[in-house]
Amino acid sequence: MELLELSALLLLLLGLLLAGGLWIGMALAMVGFVAVTFVHPQPGTYLASAFWEATGSWTLAALPMFVWMGEILFRTKLSEELFNGLAPWVRRIPGRLLHVNILACGIFGSVSGSSAATCATVSKIALPELKRRGYDEDVAIGSLATSGTLGIMIPPSIIMVVYAVAAEVSIVRVFIAGCIPGLIVMLLFSLYIAVWALLNPRKQPPAGPRMSLVAKLRQSAQLIPCALLIIAVIGSMFVGWATATEAAAFGVLGSLLLAAVTGCLSWQSFRDSLTGATRLSCMIMFILAGAAYLTKAMALTGIPAALATAVAGLGLGPYGIIAMLTVVYVILGTALDGTSMIVLTTSIVVPMIQQAGFDLVWFGIFIVLLVEIAEITPPVGFNLFVMQTLTGKEQTAVARASMPFFLMLVATVAIITLWPATVTWLPDVVLSR
């Protein structure tokens, strides 16, 4: 069978399996099994080795640790403390407490690693408070839905771990590379809020009474536990004291201590966090195992190499390839979650990206940004579902409120594409020491 015919057959089979509701990991493995049968008499041998190699990895041990850390913090008072600690410093900035949405999601995302958890946790505190004070509801909803995506951009990030394992690049390097783009996203979000506030002064409440510096510092003391946890987790990786897996283990210990100090740690919450982390980790690892087998199968058939050669022969150029992949990922994001998007495409896209001369760490941040966009893209935008549940509004209304911030994410994709050093400079500097 010709490669083109085989590719069409495998794509059709994958579409049918996914449309039929089969688990993604199992669907990937079945497609891989069919692919290997065309080129090897014993496809089961590759299945066993791929599953073991994909899951029996010390590097991948960071994944369940980061997931568990996020699950523990999801059940603490951290989001409330973040909101109260940041509020005094934005009272005189146009947009006022709306900026707390951005800052709180950025900080919580740095210790959560999950977009949906960040969105839900901060929104539960911020939305009632903003509504009570008379802030515009659409801007509040839009800023929270999109700022929640910072949970997968600000390291440590579950999606970053999945990409690093799938693309076989350094997790720590990908984490460090996400810092500057994450700050750019936060800056653009806050810039939009400030401009909107200046143009719509009647849609925000008047500034509150001035607070002394001592009062601000006293209220911001609530940020200290979270700051210490961030420094312990991210700082230990940046200075080379710990690997990503070791830092994740320290993060779990720190989050347990934080939950105990705040009085949120009970046997029930501990068991719920462990159960939630186990379910999510097993789901992701099963998907990664299926994707690893499919990757081996694709390599045996020669489809990725042939596709990369064909794309190179089109003469699109580097920016043309990036534009094409952007469209593909945005379309995929309307139907798949971020983990599935990455593992489904890595085996095909990575050879193409390497042949085009792109850095794989840069491409990882590029994909994470597109996954962020997917989180607020109907009909399967998970953050849209979260905000729909919390507000009772239709998904289209939430998506419409998120549109200006959606455009800020698109602008960030353009920035890192035009200036790749915004992604690659920091890891090169930090890890060259």
C-alpha positions in Angstrom: 0.0 0.0 0.0 1.3 3.5 -0.9 2.1 5.9 1.9 -0.7 8.3 0.8 -3.3 5.6 0.9 -2.0 4.2 4.2 -2.1 7.8 5.7 -5.7 8.3 4.6 -6.7 4.9 6.0 -5.1 5.6 9.4 -6.6 9.1 9.6 -10.0 7.7 8.8 -9.7 5.0 11.4 -8.6 7.4 14.0 -11.5 9.7 13.2 -14.0 6.9 13.4 -12.6 5.6 16.8 -12.7 9.1 18.3 -16.1 9.8 17.0 -17.3 6.5 18.4 -16.3 7.7 21.9 -13.3 5.4 22.4 -10.8 6.6 24.9 -8.1 8.6 23.2 -5.2 6.5 24.5 -6.8 3.3 23.3 -7.7 4.9 19.9 -4.1 5.9 19.4 -2.8 2.5 20.3 -5.3 0.8 18.0 -4.3 3.0 15.1 -0.6 2.3 15.8 -1.3 -1.4 15.9 -3.0 -1.3 12.5 -0.1 0.8 11.1 2.6 -1.6 12.4 0.8 -4.6 10.9 1.6 -3.2 7.4 5.3 -3.1 8.0 6.1 -5.7 10.7 4.8 -9.2 11.4 4.8 -8.8 15.2 3.1 -5.5 16.1 2.5 -6.6 19.7 6.3 -6.4 20.5 6.4 -2.7 19.7 3.2 -2.2 21.7 4.7 -3.6 24.9 8.0 -1.7 24.6 6.3 1.6 23.7 4.0 1.4 26.7 6.8 0.7 29.1 9.1 3.3 27.7 6.4 6.0 27.8 5.3 5.4 31.4 8.4 3.9 33.1 10.3 7.2 33.0 11.9 9.1 36.0 11.3 12.4 34.1 7.6 11.6 33.7 7.3 11.1 37.5 7.1 15.0 37.7 3.7 14.9 36.1 1.7 13.2 38.9 3.6 15.2 41.5 2.7 18.6 39.9 -0.9 17.4 39.4 -1.2 16.4 43.0 0.3 19.7 44.1 -2.4 21.5 42.1 -5.1 19.3 43.5 -4.0 20.1 47.1 -3.9 23.8 46.6 -7.2 23.8 44.8 -8.7 22.9 48.2 -6.9 25.6 50.2 -7.7 29.3 50.9 -4.9 30.3 48.5 -7.0 32.1 45.9 -8.8 34.2 48.6 -5.5 35.2 50.1 -4.1 36.1 46.7 -7.1 38.3 45.9 -6.9 40.1 49.3 -3.1 40.4 49.2 -3.0 41.9 45.6 -6.0 44.2 45.8 -4.3 47.1 47.7 -1.7 47.7 45.0 -4.1 48.1 42.0 -6.6 50.6 43.5 -5.2 53.6 41.6 -4.6 51.8 38.3 -7.3 52.1 35.5 -9.3 48.9 35.8 -8.5 48.5 39.5 -9.5 45.1 40.9 -9.8 43.7 37.4 -6.0 43.5 37.3 -6.1 41.3 40.3 -7.7 38.6 38.1 -4.6 38.6 35.9 -2.1 38.7 38.8 -3.9 36.1 40.9 -4.3 33.7 38.0 -0.6 34.1 37.1 0.5 33.4 40.7 -1.9 30.6 41.3 -1.1 29.1 37.9 2.6 29.0 38.9 1.8 26.6 41.7 -1.2 24.8 40.1 -0.1 23.9 36.5 -3.8 23.5 35.4 -5.8 25.9 33.4 -9.2 24.8 34.5 -8.2 24.6 38.2 -6.7 28.1 38.0 -9.8 29.5 36.3 -12.3 27.9 38.7 -10.4 28.6 41.9 -9.7 32.3 41.3 -13.2 32.9 39.7 -15.0 31.5 42.8 -13.5 34.3 44.9 -13.1 37.1 42.3 -16.5 37.1 40.5 -18.8 37.6 43.5 -16.4 40.4 44.8 -16.2 42.2 41.5 -20.0 41.9 41.0 -20.7 43.3 44.5 -18.5 46.3 43.8 -20.1 47.1 40.5 -17.5 46.1 37.9 -18.5 45.4 34.4 -19.5 41.7 34.3 -18.4 40.9 30.7 -14.9 42.2 31.3 -14.7 40.4 34.6 -15.8 37.1 33.0 -13.6 37.5 29.9 -10.5 38.3 32.0 -11.0 35.4 34.3 -11.7 32.9 31.5 -8.6 33.8 29.6 -6.3 34.5 32.6 -7.1 31.0 33.8 -5.1 29.8 30.8 -1.9 31.2 32.5 -2.1 27.9 34.6 -0.5 26.1 31.6 1.9 28.9 30.6 3.4 30.0 33.9 5.7 27.1 35.0 5.4 24.5 36.3 2.8 23.4 33.8 1.2 20.0 33.2 1.0 20.6 29.5 4.7 21.6 29.3 5.6 18.3 31.0 3.5 16.4 28.4 5.1 18.2 25.5 8.7 17.8 26.9 8.2 14.1 27.3 6.5 13.6 23.9 9.1 15.7 22.0 12.0 14.4 24.1 13.3 17.8 25.3 14.3 19.1 28.7 11.4 19.8 31.0 13.4 22.4 32.9 14.4 24.2 29.7 10.7 24.3 28.6 9.7 25.6 32.0 12.2 28.4 31.9 11.3 29.3 28.3 7.6 29.9 29.4 8.4 32.6 31.9 8.9 35.6 29.5 5.9 34.7 27.2 3.8 34.2 30.3 4.7 37.7 31.5 4.0 39.1 28.0 0.5 37.6 28.1 -0.2 39.1 31.6 1.1 42.5 30.5 -1.1 42.5 27.3 -4.2 41.4 29.4 -3.6 44.2 31.9 -2.9 46.7 29.1 -6.2 45.9 27.5 -8.0 46.3 30.8 -6.3 49.7 31.4 -7.2 51.0 28.0 -10.8 49.7 28.3 -11.1 51.4 31.7 -9.9 54.7 30.4 -12.5 54.5 27.5 -15.3 53.3 29.8 -14.9 55.2 33.1 -18.6 54.7 34.0 -18.4 50.9 33.9 -16.2 50.7 37.0 -16.7 51.9 40.5 -14.9 54.9 41.9 -11.5 54.4 43.6 -11.6 53.4 47.2 -10.0 55.3 50.1 -6.2 55.5 50.1 -4.3 53.0 52.1 -1.0 53.7 53.9 2.1 51.7 52.9 2.0 49.9 56.2 -1.6 48.9 55.7 -0.8 47.6 52.2 2.2 45.6 53.4 0.2 44.2 56.3 -2.6 43.0 53.9 -0.1 41.7 51.4 1.5 39.5 54.1 -1.0 36.9 53.0 1.1 36.4 49.8 4.1 35.2 51.8 3.2 31.4 51.9 2.4 31.3 48.2 5.6 33.2 47.4 7.7 30.8 49.4 6.2 27.9 47.6 6.9 29.4 44.2 10.5 30.2 45.1 11.0 26.6 46.5 9.5 24.9 43.4 10.7 27.1 40.5 13.8 28.5 42.1 15.2 25.1 42.9 15.0 24.2 39.2 16.4 27.5 37.9 19.5 27.4 40.1 20.1 23.7 39.4 19.5 22.4 42.9 16.7 20.0 41.9 15.4 18.3 38.8 11.8 18.9 37.7 10.8 15.6 39.4 12.5 16.5 42.7 11.1 20.1 42.6 7.6 18.6 42.1 8.1 16.4 45.2 9.1 19.5 47.2 6.1 21.2 45.8 3.8 18.5 47.1 5.4 18.7 50.5 5.1 22.5 50.5 1.4 22.4 49.4 0.6 19.9 52.2 2.3 22.2 54.8 0.4 25.2 53.3 -2.9 23.4 53.5 -2.2 22.3 57.1 -1.3 25.9 58.1 -4.4 27.3 56.6 -6.6 24.7 58.3 -7.7 23.2 55.0 -6.0 19.8 55.3 -8.3 17.1 56.5 -8.4 13.4 55.8 -11.3 14.0 53.4 -9.5 16.8 51.5 -6.3 14.7 51.4 -8.1 11.7 50.0 -10.0 13.8 47.5 -6.8 15.5 46.3 -5.0 12.1 45.9 -8.0 10.6 44.1 -8.2 13.5 41.7 -4.5 13.5 41.0 -4.5 9.7 40.4 -7.4 9.9 37.9 -5.9 12.8 35.9 -2.4 11.4 36.0 -3.5 8.0 34.8 -5.6 9.5 32.0 -2.6 11.6 30.8 -0.2 8.7 31.0 -2.5 6.4 29.2 -2.8 8.9 26.4 1.0 9.3 26.4 1.5 5.5 26.2 -0.9 5.3 23.2 0.8 8.2 21.5 4.2 6.7 22.1 3.1 3.5 20.3 1.6 5.5 17.5 4.8 7.5 17.2 6.8 4.2 16.8 4.3 3.0 14.3 4.5 6.2 12.3 8.3 6.1 12.3 8.2 2.5 11.0 5.9 3.4 8.1 7.9 6.4 7.2 4.9 8.7 7.0 6.3 11.6 9.2 9.5 11.8 7.2 7.6 11.7 3.9 5.2 14.4 5.1 8.1 16.6 6.3 9.8 16.2 3.0 6.5 17.0 1.2 5.9 20.2 3.2 9.5 21.3 2.7 9.0 20.8 -1.0 6.0 23.2 -1.0 8.4 26.1 -0.5 6.2 27.6 2.2 9.2 28.9 4.2 9.4 28.9 8.0 6.6 31.5 8.5 4.4 29.7 6.1 4.8 26.5 8.0 4.0 28.2 11.3 0.9 29.9 9.8 -0.3 26.5 8.5 0.3 24.8 11.9 -1.5 27.7 13.7 -4.6 27.1 11.6 -4.4 23.3 12.2 -4.0 23.7 15.9 -6.8 26.2 16.3 -9.1 23.8 14.4 -8.0 20.9 16.5 -8.6 23.0 19.6 -12.3 23.3 18.8 -12.7 19.5 19.3 -9.8 18.3 21.5 -8.2 19.2 24.8 -4.6 20.4 25.0 -3.0 17.0 26.0 -4.7 15.2 23.1 -3.7 18.0 20.7 0.0 17.6 21.6 0.2 13.8 21.7 -1.8 13.4 18.5 0.4 15.6 16.5 3.9 15.4 17.9 5.1 12.4 15.9 4.0 14.1 12.7 4.9 17.8 13.4 8.3 17.5 15.2 10.2 16.1 12.2 8.6 18.9 10.1 9.6 21.5 12.6 13.2 20.2 12.9 13.6 20.2 9.1 12.4 23.8 9.0 15.1 24.7 11.5 12.9 25.7 14.5 14.0 25.1 18.1 11.9 22.4 19.7 11.8 24.3 23.0 10.5 27.4 21.2 8.0 25.2 19.4 6.8 23.9 22.8 5.9 27.4 24.0 4.3 28.1 20.6 2.0 25.0 21.1 1.2 25.9 24.7 0.0 29.3 23.5 -2.2 27.7 20.9 -3.5 25.3 23.6 -4.3 28.5 25.7 -6.3 29.8 22.7 -8.0 26.4 22.4 -9.1 26.6 26.1 -11.3 29.6 25.2 -12.4 28.4 21.7 -15.9 26.9 21.4 -17.3 24.3 21.4 -14.7 22.4 23.6 -13.0 25.3 25.4 -12.7 24.0 29.0 -12.4 27.4 30.5 -15.6 28.4 28.8 -17.3 25.4 30.4 -15.9 26.5 33.8 -17.2 30.0 33.5 -20.5 28.8 32.1 -21.0 26.7 35.2 -20.0 29.5 37.6 -22.0 32.3 35.9 -25.0 30.4 34.4 -24.4 32.3 31.1 -24.5 30.7 27.7 -21.1 29.5 26.3 -21.5 32.0 23.4 -21.8 34.9 25.9 -18.7 33.8 27.7 -16.8 33.4 24.4 -17.9 36.8 23.3 -16.7 38.4 26.6 -13.3 36.6 26.1 -12.8 37.8 22.6 -10.6 40.9 23.3 -8.3 38.7 25.5 -8.3 36.0 22.9 -6.8 38.6 20.5 -4.1 39.3 23.1 -3.1 35.7 23.0 -3.0 35.8 19.2 -0.7 38.9 19.5 1.6 36.9 21.8 1.9 34.1 19.3 2.9 36.8 16.7 5.4 38.3 19.1 7.2 35.0 19.9 7.2 34.1 16.2 8.7 37.4 15.1 11.2 37.5 18.0 12.0 33.9 19.0 14.6 35.2 21.5 11.7 36.1 23.8 11.4 32.3 24.4 15.0 31.0 23.9 17.0 33.8 25.6 16.2 33.0 29.2 16.8 29.3 29.2 20.1 29.8 27.4 21.2 32.3 30.0 20.1 30.4 33.0 21.3 27.0 32.0 24.6 28.2 30.5 25.9 28.9 34.0 
